[in-house]
Every structure is written in C-alpha cells, then in structure tokens.
Amino acid sequence: MKILTVANRKGGTAKTTTVVSLAGALAEAGHRVLVLDLDPQGSTTDWLAFGPGIPLRDFGDRPFRALDGQVPLADAIVTTRHGIDLLPANDSLRHAARSLAGEPGGDWVLHGALERFERTALAEGSAPDIVLIDTPPQPGFLANAALLAAGALVIPIEARHLSLKALAKFFFRVQRLGRVRQALPIAALAVCRLDRRTRQGPTVARQVRAFAAAHLPEVPVCDIRENVTLSEAAAAHQPITVHAPRATGAEDYRTLARVVAPARSDAMATP
C-alpha cells in the first residue's frame, strides 16, 4: 500500500485538483485508490462524493472518530460513484485537531490508523494500491499528521513567482522532519496551472526544474497545463479523466500517475 501525501505550505497550489485528478488517473490505470480528505473544508469530499452512490453528504463525526481511533478507518470510508474510495472530511476534523494536538504522539495518530487499516485490509484482500492524502492549506496538526503518515510526497506548485519561495520553505520543512521520522522521499513535483502563453509560467517551470536539479536530482518534475476543463470537472463532481478524458488536463495527470505509480498490467487501455 503506497501512501502519497499531496502537500505544500502555500494555499492555492491546486492540491485538491491534483488529489482528485491523480486519483482518477490512477483508478483508470487499474489501481485501487483510497483518498483521505484531511481538509475540514471538504473540497475533495465535495468533488468526489456528490451524486448517486452516497445518498447523504453529512458524514456526521465519522471522520473525527476514525482519526481518533474510536472506530476503524474502514468503517468511515465510502465508495464514490467513480470507484474511488474516500475518507470524507467535514468540520469534525477541526475537533480532532483540537483534541489530539496536545496529546503525546498525537501527530502520529493517522500513521497508526493507516497501519492498522493496512493489516486488516491485507488479511481481507481489500487493501488499496494507492492512498492519496489531501491536506489543509495551513500548517498545523492535520498537515503534520499527513506528513508523518506519508510514504512519499507529491508537491504541487502553482506556476507563479510567489510559489518559488514557498516551495523552498516547504522543502526545508520536510527536511527537518528527518529529526522525528525517517527521511520523507518526494515522488514528484507538479507545476500546476502552467500557461505557456505567458512569460511567467514557463519561467517558473524552468526555475522549479533548476531547484530540483540542485536539491532533488532524482525527483521528476511534471507540468500540469492550465486547462479550463479542470474547473469544469470540479463543477461536474467528476475526475478530469471521467469528465473530459481527452483534455490536456487528463493527459497531464495521466503522466503524473505514471510517474508516481506504474500502471497495472491488467489495466484497461487509456482512452
């Protein structure tokens, strides 16, 4: 079970778009995918869980109780109409953050919940291949828990100049995590909302690659082009690979999916 946390300390970097679109591309490639929404705003939950298959969008306090260990993680997971499993988010996660933040080892609670979930799921033959964790835009307990639970990171970077400083700060924050856990590998950098018609977008993409070459020489950098269908997919509550399978956004997230997880040999052909 590969656990990928999608994170960046800066808001507006397309974290949710990357989680949902990458989940869709991985599912299309034949992977069993579980998405954990750790953002109390629930944008990923709203994107994936709307419509047939989940009659009630109020998930009560299940997200909190699953994170707190009061119920098994599996009991709070729902299957969306797109075949992607989801641990939904709502305001109960704010309560989890308040109640667990001061507990000894509280930051490790998600790590422990996922370990227990994996053992049970493997025994039952129902373990996901990939777990994707969406993180809140601000640092704090939930963001730390997601980093400590990760097997690797996917870092989305908006193709804007202000994003470069945030990337450097976040990178060094990840390095400091090595003091409390083993080194956290980075699976990929994704330059999002890249508009090649502008001067700024390609310049930032080159600078991100220069940063990666200097500090992360083994980490691939993927471009995610600006594409209006990604916003339309959110409005339609579908992954981009379902909503507009031939759009450039779908193509780019398929490329990112191949980078972070090779396609299964029994997967259906890509449209």
C-alpha positions in Angstrom: 0.0 0.0 0.0 1.7 3.2 -1.2 0.8 6.3 0.7 1.2 9.6 -1.1 0.6 12.9 0.7 -0.2 15.8 -1.6 1.1 18.9 0.2 2.5 22.4 0.0 2.6 25.0 2.8 1.1 27.6 0.3 -2.6 27.7 -0.4 -3.9 27.9 -4.0 -1.4 25.4 -5.4 -4.0 23.0 -6.8 -3.7 20.4 -4.1 -7.3 19.3 -4.3 -7.3 19.3 -8.1 -4.1 17.2 -8.0 -5.5 14.7 -5.5 -8.8 14.2 -7.4 -7.3 14.2 -10.9 -4.4 12.0 -9.9 -6.9 9.6 -8.1 -8.9 9.4 -11.3 -5.8 8.8 -13.5 -4.6 6.0 -11.1 -8.0 4.4 -11.0 -8.2 4.5 -14.8 -4.8 2.8 -14.9 -6.2 -0.1 -12.8 -5.1 0.8 -9.3 -7.4 0.5 -6.3 -7.3 4.0 -4.9 -8.3 5.4 -1.4 -8.4 9.2 -0.9 -8.2 10.6 2.6 -9.5 14.2 2.8 -7.8 15.9 5.8 -9.0 19.4 5.0 -12.0 20.3 7.1 -13.3 22.5 4.3 -14.0 19.2 2.5 -13.4 20.3 -1.1 -12.1 16.9 -2.1 -15.1 15.3 -0.5 -17.5 17.6 -2.3 -15.8 16.9 -5.6 -15.9 13.2 -5.3 -18.9 12.4 -3.1 -21.6 14.3 -4.8 -24.3 12.5 -6.6 -25.6 8.9 -6.8 -23.9 6.3 -4.6 -23.7 8.4 -1.5 -27.2 9.5 -0.5 -26.2 11.6 2.5 -23.4 14.1 2.3 -23.4 14.8 6.0 -21.0 12.2 7.3 -21.5 13.1 11.0 -18.5 12.7 13.2 -17.1 9.6 11.4 -14.0 11.5 10.1 -13.1 12.5 13.6 -13.8 9.1 15.2 -11.8 7.4 12.5 -8.8 9.7 13.1 -9.2 9.5 16.9 -9.2 5.6 16.7 -12.7 5.3 18.1 -13.8 3.4 15.0 -11.7 1.5 12.5 -10.7 3.6 9.5 -12.6 1.2 7.2 -15.9 2.0 9.0 -15.6 5.6 7.9 -14.7 5.0 4.2 -17.3 5.4 1.5 -17.1 4.3 -2.1 -17.8 7.0 -4.6 -19.6 6.6 -7.9 -16.3 6.8 -9.7 -15.0 3.6 -7.9 -12.6 5.7 -5.8 -12.8 5.0 -2.0 -12.9 8.1 0.2 -12.5 9.0 3.8 -14.6 12.2 3.8 -13.9 15.4 5.6 -16.1 17.8 7.5 -15.9 20.1 10.5 -15.4 17.2 12.8 -11.8 17.2 11.8 -11.4 20.6 13.4 -12.5 18.9 16.7 -9.9 16.1 16.1 -7.2 18.7 15.6 -8.1 20.5 18.9 -8.4 17.4 21.0 -5.5 15.4 19.6 -2.9 18.2 19.1 -1.9 18.3 22.7 -1.8 14.5 23.2 1.6 12.8 23.4 2.3 11.4 20.0 -0.9 12.9 18.7 0.7 13.8 15.4 1.2 10.1 14.7 -2.4 9.2 15.0 -3.1 8.9 11.3 0.1 6.9 10.8 -1.2 4.4 13.4 -4.7 4.3 11.9 -3.3 3.6 8.4 -1.0 0.8 9.7 -4.0 -0.9 11.4 -6.1 -0.4 8.3 -3.5 -1.9 6.1 -3.0 -5.0 8.2 -6.8 -5.7 8.3 -7.3 -4.9 4.6 -4.4 -7.1 3.5 -5.8 -10.0 5.5 -9.2 -9.5 3.8 -7.7 -8.9 0.3 -9.2 -5.5 0.1 -6.1 -3.2 0.6 -5.8 -0.2 -1.8 -2.8 0.0 -4.0 -2.5 3.8 -3.5 -3.6 6.1 -0.7 -3.7 9.8 -1.6 -3.9 12.3 1.3 -5.2 15.8 0.7 -4.0 18.3 3.2 -5.4 21.6 4.6 -3.8 24.8 3.2 -2.5 26.0 6.5 0.2 24.3 8.7 -0.9 22.6 11.9 -1.9 19.3 13.4 -3.7 17.8 10.4 -1.0 18.8 8.0 1.7 17.4 10.3 -0.3 14.1 10.7 -0.5 13.8 6.9 3.3 14.3 6.5 4.1 11.8 9.2 1.8 9.2 7.7 3.2 9.6 4.2 5.4 7.1 2.3 6.3 9.9 -0.1 5.1 13.4 -1.1 3.7 14.9 -4.2 4.2 18.6 -4.2 2.0 20.8 -6.4 3.5 24.2 -7.2 1.4 27.0 -8.9 3.3 28.4 -11.9 3.5 31.8 -10.3 6.6 33.6 -9.0 5.5 33.8 -5.4 5.3 29.9 -5.3 9.1 29.5 -5.5 9.8 30.9 -2.1 7.0 28.8 -0.6 8.5 25.7 -2.3 11.9 26.3 -0.8 10.4 26.8 2.7 8.3 23.7 2.4 11.3 21.7 1.2 13.4 22.6 4.2 10.4 21.9 6.5 10.3 18.4 5.0 14.0 18.0 5.6 13.5 18.9 9.3 11.0 16.1 9.6 14.0 13.8 9.4 14.6 14.5 13.1 11.4 12.8 14.1 10.9 10.2 11.3 12.9 8.6 8.6 13.6 10.8 5.6 10.5 11.5 3.6 11.0 11.0 -0.1 9.4 13.2 -2.7 7.7 11.2 -5.5 7.2 14.2 -7.8 6.9 17.9 -8.2 3.9 19.1 -10.2 4.0 22.6 -11.8 0.3 23.4 -11.9 -1.8 26.0 -13.8 1.1 26.3 -16.3 0.1 28.8 -19.0 2.8 28.6 -21.7 1.3 31.6 -23.5 2.6 33.8 -20.7 6.2 34.7 -19.8 5.7 33.9 -16.1 4.6 30.3 -16.4 7.5 28.9 -18.4 9.9 30.9 -16.4 8.6 29.5 -13.1 8.7 26.0 -14.6 12.3 26.4 -15.5 13.1 27.7 -12.0 11.4 24.8 -10.4 13.5 22.4 -12.5 16.6 24.3 -11.6 15.7 24.0 -7.9 15.0 20.3 -8.3 18.3 19.7 -10.1 20.1 21.4 -7.2 18.3 19.9 -4.3 16.3 16.9 -5.6 18.2 15.5 -8.6 16.2 12.2 -8.6 12.8 13.7 -8.4 10.7 14.1 -11.6 9.0 17.4 -12.4 5.7 17.2 -14.3 3.9 20.1 -16.0 0.2 20.4 -15.5 -1.0 22.9 -18.1 -3.7 25.5 -17.5 -6.9 23.9 -18.6 -10.5 25.2 -18.1 -11.8 21.6 -18.1 -10.2 21.0 -14.7 -12.5 23.6 -13.2 -15.4 22.2 -15.2 -14.7 18.7 -13.8 -14.9 20.1 -10.3 -18.3 21.6 -11.1 -19.4 18.3 -12.5 -18.1 16.4 -9.5 -16.0 14.1 -11.7 -12.3 13.4 -12.0 -10.9 15.1 -15.2 -10.3 11.6 -16.7 -14.0 10.9 -16.5 -15.3 14.4 -17.3 -13.0 15.1 -20.3 -10.8 12.1 -20.9 -9.1 13.7 -24.0 -8.4 17.1 -22.4 -4.8 18.3 -21.8 -5.6 18.2 -18.0 -6.4 14.5 -18.2 -3.3 13.8 -20.3 -1.0 15.7 -17.8 -2.4 13.9 -14.8 -2.0 10.5 -16.5 1.6 11.4 -17.0 1.9 12.3 -13.3 0.1 9.0 -12.4 2.7 7.0 -14.5 5.5 8.8 -12.6 4.2 8.0 -9.1 2.8 4.5 -9.8 3.4 2.4 -12.9 0.1 1.1 -14.5 -1.1 -2.3 -13.6 -0.6 -4.9 -16.3 -4.3 -5.8 -16.2 -5.5 -2.2 -16.6 -7.8 -1.2 -19.4 -6.3 0.8 -22.3 -6.2 4.6 -21.8 -8.9 6.4 -23.9 
